[in-house]
C-alpha cells in the first residue's frame, strides 16, 4: 500500500469515529463540503451525492438526530438499531472518502466501520462518565458532544479537501 493512501484511511477512521457519536452528522458535513468545494467523484456510483436532494435529506436527518438525542426515550447508541446505523453510515463515509481521495473503498470503509464502533463505545462511556463525575444533567454533556461531532466533522473534512489538490 502506498504512503499516499494512509491519509485517506485516517480520514475514514476519524469520520467513522465521529459517526459513532452522531450517525448523520459526519456524512452530512462530508457531502456538503464536497458540494461546496466542488470536489467530484466522477465515474463513481456515489456521484448522485452532489445533487441537492440527497444533501437536503441528510441535513434534515442530521438535524432530527440532534434533537432526538436529547429526548429521554431515545434508546442507547449501543443498542442494535443505533449501532447498525452507525456502522452503515460510517462505512458509507469511508466509501466516499476512498472514492474521493483515491484509496481502496474497501479499506476506507473498513477503517470507518472500526472508527464507528470505537466512537460509539467511547462516546457512550465518556458521556456517561462526565454526567456522573461532574454531576451535570445529560443535556449539557449531550450538547457538548454535538459540538465535538459537528466541529470534528468540519475539521476532518476541511483538512481532507487538501488531499484533492
C-alpha positions in Angstrom: 0.0 0.0 0.0 1.4 3.4 -1.0 2.1 6.1 1.5 -0.5 8.5 -0.1 -3.3 6.1 0.9 -2.7 6.4 4.7 -4.1 9.9 5.0 -7.3 8.8 3.3 -7.6 5.8 5.7 -7.1 8.2 8.6 -9.8 10.5 7.3 -12.1 7.4 7.0 -11.2 6.2 10.5 -11.9 9.7 12.0 -15.2 10.2 10.1 -16.2 6.7 11.3 -15.3 7.7 14.9 -17.4 10.8 14.6 -20.3 8.7 13.2 -20.1 6.8 16.4 -21.1 10.0 18.2 -23.9 11.1 15.8 -25.0 8.9 12.9 -25.9 11.5 10.3 -23.6 14.5 11.2 -20.3 13.4 9.6 -21.9 12.1 6.3 -23.9 15.4 6.1 -20.8 17.5 6.6 -18.9 15.4 4.1 -21.5 15.8 1.3 -22.0 19.5 1.9 -18.2 20.1 1.8 -17.8 18.1 -1.4 -20.6 20.1 -3.0 -19.4 23.5 -1.7 -15.8 22.9 -2.6 -16.5 21.3 -6.0 -14.7 18.0 -5.2 -16.2 15.5 -7.6 -16.4 11.7 -7.6 -16.6 11.4 -11.4 -17.3 8.0 -12.6 -18.4 6.8 -9.2 -21.7 5.3 -8.2 -21.7 7.9 -5.4 -21.8 10.9 -7.8 -25.5 11.3 -7.1 -24.5 12.8 -3.7 -23.5 16.0 -5.5 -27.2 16.7 -6.1 -29.2 18.9 -3.8 -31.9 16.4 -2.9 -29.6 13.9 -1.0 -27.8 16.7 0.7 -31.1 18.2 2.0 -32.4 14.8 3.1 -29.2 14.2 5.0 -29.4 17.6 6.6 -32.9 17.0 7.8 -31.9 13.6 9.2 -28.9 15.1 11.0 -30.9 17.9 12.5 -33.6 15.5 13.6 -31.0 13.3 15.2 -29.5 16.2 17.1 -32.9 16.9 18.6 -33.9 13.2 19.1 -30.7 12.5 21.0 -31.8 14.8 23.8 -35.2 13.1 24.3 -35.5 10.8 27.4 -37.0 7.9 25.5 -34.2 7.8 22.9 -32.5 4.4 23.0 -28.8 3.9 23.6 -26.5 4.2 20.7 -25.1 0.8 21.7 -28.5 -1.0 21.0 -28.5 -3.0 17.8 -30.5 -0.4 15.8 -28.3 2.5 16.8 -25.1 0.5 16.3 -26.2 -0.8 12.9 -26.9 2.7 11.7 -23.5 3.9 12.9 -21.7 1.0 11.2 -23.6 1.5 7.9 -23.2 5.3 7.8 -19.6 5.0 8.9 -18.9 2.6 6.1 -20.6 5.0 3.7 -18.3 7.8 4.9 -15.3 5.6 4.3 -16.5 4.6 0.9 -17.0 8.3 -0.1 -13.5 9.1 1.3 -11.9 6.3 -0.7 -13.7 7.3 -3.9 -13.0 11.0 -3.4 -9.4 10.9 -2.4 -8.1 7.8 -4.2 -7.9 4.9 -1.8 -9.4 1.5 -1.8 -13.1 1.9 -0.9 -12.9 -1.4 0.9 -10.0 -0.3 3.2 -11.6 3.1 3.7 -15.0 1.6 4.6 -13.3 -0.9 6.9 -11.4 1.8 8.7 -14.6 3.8 9.1 -16.5 0.8 10.5 -13.8 0.3 13.1 -13.9 4.0 13.9 -17.7 4.0 14.2 -17.7 1.1 16.7 -14.9 2.6 18.7 -16.5 6.1 18.6 -19.9 4.7 19.7 -18.4 2.9 22.7 -16.0 5.7 23.6 -18.7 8.4 23.2 -21.1 6.5 25.4 -18.6 5.9 28.2 -17.3 9.5 28.1 -20.8 11.0 28.1 -21.9 8.7 31.0 -18.7 9.4 32.9 -19.0 13.2 32.6 -22.6 13.2 33.7 -21.6 11.1 36.8 -18.4 12.8 37.7 -19.3 16.4 37.0 -22.8 15.9 38.5 -24.3 17.5 35.4 -27.6 16.8 33.8 -27.3 14.9 30.5 -28.3 17.8 28.3 -25.2 20.0 28.6 -22.9 17.0 28.0 -25.1 15.9 25.0 -24.8 19.5 23.6 -21.0 19.4 24.1 -20.9 16.0 22.3 -22.9 17.7 19.4 -20.3 20.4 19.2 -17.4 17.9 19.2 -19.1 15.9 16.4 -20.0 18.9 14.2 -16.7 20.7 14.7 -14.7 17.5 14.4 -16.5 16.6 11.2 -15.9 20.0 9.7 -12.2 19.9 10.7 -11.6 16.4 9.3 -13.3 17.1 6.0 -11.8 20.5 5.5 -8.3 19.1 6.1 -9.1 16.2 3.8 -10.1 18.6 1.0 -6.3 19.3 0.6 -5.9 15.7 -0.4 -7.6 16.6 -3.7 -5.1 19.3 -4.7 
